[in-house]
Amino acid sequence: MSDTQQDRRQEDGEGRVEEFDAVVVGAGFAGLYTLHKLRNELGLSARVFEAGSGIGGTWYWNRYPGARSDTSSWIYCYSFDEGLLQEWQWSERYPGQREVLNYLEHVAERFDLNRDIQTGTRVTSATFDETTERWEVRTDTGEVVSARFIVAALGALSAANLPDVPGLENFTGERYHTAEWPHEGVDFTGKRVGVIGTGATGIQVATEIAALADHLTVFQRTPNYAIPLGNYQIDEEFRRWYKENYDEIWGQVRHNFSGHDYDPIEKQLQEAAPEERERTFRERYERGGFGLWLANYEDILVDRDANSVVSEWVRERIAERVDDPATAGRLTPSDHAFGTKRVPLEDGYYEIFNQDNVALVDVKETPVEEITPTGVRTSAGEYEFDALVFATGFDAMTGPYNKIDIRGRGGRLLRDKWANGPRTYLGLMSADYPNLFTITGPQSPSVLTNMPVAIEQHVEWISEIIRHMRVGGLGVVEPTREAEDEWVDHSQEVAHSTLFPESATWYMGVNIPGKPQVFLPYLGGIGPYRQKCDEVAANGYEGFAFASSEGANA
Ligand code: N01
């Protein structure tokens, strides 16, 4: 233990550091379920630290107008409790931010979770003490606690990315990042607004603001292949249907590739006649959702020729929906293959560019030079705004880990170990960071799946290994270096057998200057990945090394 740590404790006047079996970092979907499993089922003492002033994670922070899940509500939820599944009533196919947050607040109350969640507290460091084999966790509120296990439930998309544009601090109007949205909301009525970024978030927020603002300018760096959302209200009959069929529904999404209620067509695109392809694409496009992406011909994400057919088909739809051909051209992607960048779902996005009060600026054509006190200056001139909205995304997957000083064996920082890209075994643990679990961490299916499905799989696997350790009197677990190296290589091999790594995306870390460009999530599919994790456990947790410890049950 370092002198500074000793000093801090004395300053706190605690005399003794509070001890927990587990500290959970984050109170979103992952942290809430972890607390339930570890405390309510395994009987561990646990403390959850949450930076927000309330629970909900993604759904606490992302309150921007138009924020909505793009996964069907009846599977964008937990499946572990039949009573919860049956009692909760979703109102729409795609639930809005408030509805998802209401759901998570309901879960927290139902399972009596709030009493062990400390909100308004950001974990700043976690240090593994090799003598006590415990983690010392520190927070921005000055707390120091000790835990045998740490579960990082940080969220894959929780470190907001605000680009370093010259003059950013000089802007005198209102400035927002979509992932740090004011709780009281923002009224854009009659204002001149600039939205920077056209990913899934930018597309949602621009569509809403276009209806209110006096004028909206959308700054686009890369056009996307956005496809219709197809939202609708859920009626009683449909609600009854999914509640009666939950066994089958969860059976599908837990074991298929994507964790969504879509499966690819077991056919290569070239095997289908042009009329059949047209029917397939059109039907999925009109129904809305991810069907065109995840329930399409099985080779569209691995075969360039197959992909070019569907990419071109989506480009034609954009051209049909935007009146001005020059604007349509700017909105049409040509630099990447459909589906290799996260496909945004939209509800009238392309049509906003047919309104007189909306303009599109392509910042590759006319780069942003600086933010001025009154607006944005590009190489083509200055645009004046009352409000600027940054929908510029996240330092995905590794960013949330890099924000915490995580020191494992030998005092080595995790961010240093991961300097050339994350190194994990199964995306669950990293060698030399014993008893630290990373829920939906890098090199796990995570963001390439339906998140609640991936989260439940991880939380359940983690609680089983902890149960195994307690039964066996084992205090410490970590992956072997060999298992980790193999997984890192395997994860990259799988990604590089597809078209995904060829596109400049946040999956590859390209959006953050200086970030190593390696494919971050695991592309093997949630079903096969689940099977692999289960086999590892059944084979005595192969690839993991355990050590007994005197304090194993502490
Ligand atoms: O972030 P993004 P997001 N100058 O990184 C642009 C999930 N999600 O918040 O593409 C100008 O996708 C950047 O340009 P480029 C979903 O998984 C889910 O939209 O890098 N522009 C891009 O257009 C999603 O994928 C839902 O060239 C700059 C945009 O900002 C993930 O979150 C809803 C720039 C950022 O897009 C992230 O989506 C919303 C700069 N300096 C999001 N820097 C659901 O519905 C960045 N950009 C559940």
Residues whose N, C-alpha, C, O or C-beta is under 5 A from the ligand:
A	BS01	N01	R68 S69 D70 L157 P163 I196 G197 T198 G199 A200 T201 G202 R221 T222 R342 A391 T392 G393 F394 W506 N511
